Amino acid sequence: MTEAIMVVGGLGTRLRPLTETTPKALIPCAGVPFVTHLLARARAAGVDHLVLATSYQAELFSREFGDGGKLGLELSYVTEESPLGTGGALRNVTDRLRSGPDDPVLVFNGDILSGHDIGAQLATHRATGAEVTLHLTEVADARAYGCVPTDPSGRVTAFLEKLPEPVTNQINAGCYVFGRRVLDEIPAGQVVSVERETFPGLLARGARVQAYLDSAYWLDVGTPAAFVRGSADLVLGRAPSPAVPPVDGEALVLPGAQVAADAKLGGGACLGTRVRVGAGAQVDGSVLLDGAVVEEGAVIRASIVGAGARIGRGSVLDEAVVGTGAVIGAGNELRSGVRVWTGAVLADRAIRFSSDV
């Protein structure tokens, strides 16, 4: 049996305008709840049993996925009663694991969309005899991340917090293989950070912490813009996932959506069930959740429109988030990351961002 832990967060404050109750991991992305893509990838890599470690409303996850049978997985659920940090959250679920002390356990960060070779990471872990093997990826500018330098054999030499002048562009990509024994050694019931305590502690005692460097697709979906980009990349096939429904052309239109004959869809747009897109409207690289309405001539680019929200005639959304049930009146222009709260009502021609007169 191959086991895994997936750590999924709460609402996600930057996406919270979409809903006041649904965790970010359950917001639809390319036609299914975001975390479905991660679960499907884990199953494709041979995972049989996976523990979802949640910090918010585990019952919503169990209602969505049940025992995991539809995904070919056996799922268990554990909720933190109080925040325990990245390490404490892992220790909090170890009693649900069935693996032996020397067996590997995969750990996934529930905010990451990745196409890296999970099987090859496992193989690297076994071949090197490492206690932990980290997936690393390279970024153009590592100043916003913690850096992970390695020696020529791929052995991790340090964990460095955000630096003004990074010593490497290799960063922690959020997927690990832990020896089960390492998880059991994390203090129970305490707030522990694997990045600041567990991993540096392993290096200090001379344990082998191995890197698996992979240049495949990788995206942290922690911002609305990244979430939209991830959905579009899944629809367009740039990000791999066995869970993406069938796509026709450059858009994913779920059953029950209605699109006017002269409306234009593209850029990896995703339309949920009961979505209506009016005549002459354009939807590009955006996520429209179930029941959203886009009226005639409206333009939606790189945006998220919540369930049941309505975008008025001729309005323009560019990198915007519109919450569940919100109403954007005709002739508005919302750009540059603006977020409209759940149920808000914006009058006709109330806001514009253009600099022209």
Secondary structure, DSSP 8 states (H G I E B T S, - for coil): --EEEEEE-SS-GGGGGG-SSS-GGGSEETTEEHHHHHHHHHHHTT--EEEEEESS-HHHHHHHHTTSGGGT-EEEEEE-SS--HHHHHHHTTGGG----TTSEEEEEETTEEE---HHHHHHHHHHHT-SEEEEEEE-S-GGGS-B--B-TTSBB---B---SS-S-SEEEEEEEEEEHHHHHHS-TTS---IIIIIHHHHHHTT--EEEEE--S-EEE--SHHHHHHHHHHHHHTSS--TT----BTTEEE-TT-EE-TT-EEETTEEE-TT-EE-TT-EEES-EE-TT-EE-TT-EEES-EE-TT-EE-TT-EEES-EE-TT-EE-TT-EEETT-EE-TT-EE-TT-----S--
